[in-house]
């Protein structure tokens, strides 16, 4: 559990650094396309964190000992659909 949390917090810290860099780019009047590219990269990173949280919820929080294998198959199917939405 600690590795999961540490991983998420580390990723969010990196994303925060990128957000600060975008703010600085705006203050420095950087080229709009460069700013937009950075924002798209941040959005991708946030989606990745969101996927990890969803996967954790489905595999850990929703798991019961009676149907763990069935749940793993369902999680895989849900994640495939989730990837298609993004």
C-alpha positions in Angstrom: 0.0 0.0 0.0 2.8 2.4 0.8 4.5 1.9 -2.5 1.2 2.6 -4.3 0.7 5.9 -2.3 4.4 6.8 -2.7 4.1 6.3 -6.5 1.0 8.4 -6.8 2.4 11.2 -4.6 5.6 11.2 -6.6 3.8 11.4 -9.9 1.6 14.3 -8.5 4.7 16.1 -7.3 6.2 15.9 -10.8 2.9 17.1 -12.3 2.9 20.0 -9.9 6.4 21.0 -11.1 5.1 20.9 -14.7 2.2 23.1 -13.8 4.6 25.6 -12.2 6.7 25.5 -15.4 3.6 26.3 -17.4 2.8 29.2 -15.2 6.3 30.5 -15.7 6.0 30.0 -19.5 2.8 32.1 -19.5 4.5 34.8 -17.4 7.5 34.8 -19.8 5.2 35.1 -22.9 6.4 31.8 -24.4 5.0 30.6 -27.7 1.4 29.5 -27.2 1.9 26.2 -29.0 4.7 25.3 -26.5 2.5 26.1 -23.6 -0.3 24.0 -25.1 2.0 21.1 -25.6 3.0 21.2 -22.0 -0.6 21.3 -20.9 -1.5 18.3 -23.0 1.5 16.4 -21.5 0.2 17.3 -18.0 -3.3 16.1 -18.9 -1.8 12.8 -20.1 0.0 12.4 -16.8 -3.2 13.1 -14.8 -5.0 10.5 -16.9 -2.3 8.0 -16.0 -2.7 8.8 -12.3 -6.4 8.5 -12.6 -6.0 5.1 -14.3 -3.8 3.8 -11.5 -6.3 5.0 -8.9 -9.1 3.2 -10.8 -7.1 0.0 -11.1 -6.2 0.1 -7.4 -9.9 0.6 -6.5 -11.0 -2.3 -8.7 -8.3 -4.7 -7.7 -7.9 -3.9 -4.1 -10.9 -2.1 -2.7 -13.5 -4.2 -4.6 -11.9 -7.5 -4.2 -13.4 -10.4 -2.3 -11.8 -13.7 -1.6 -14.7 -15.6 -3.2 -14.4 -14.2 -6.7 -10.9 -12.8 -7.1 -10.1 -14.4 -10.4 -13.4 -13.3 -11.9 -12.8 -9.8 -10.6 -9.3 -9.7 -12.2 -10.9 -10.6 -15.6 -13.5 -7.9 -15.1 -10.9 -5.3 -14.1 -8.9 -6.1 -17.3 -12.0 -5.6 -19.4 -12.9 -2.3 -17.6 -9.4 -1.0 -18.0 -9.5 -1.7 -21.8 -12.7 0.3 -22.0 -11.3 3.1 -19.8 -8.2 3.3 -22.2 -10.6 3.7 -25.1 -12.4 6.7 -23.5 -9.1 8.6 -23.2 
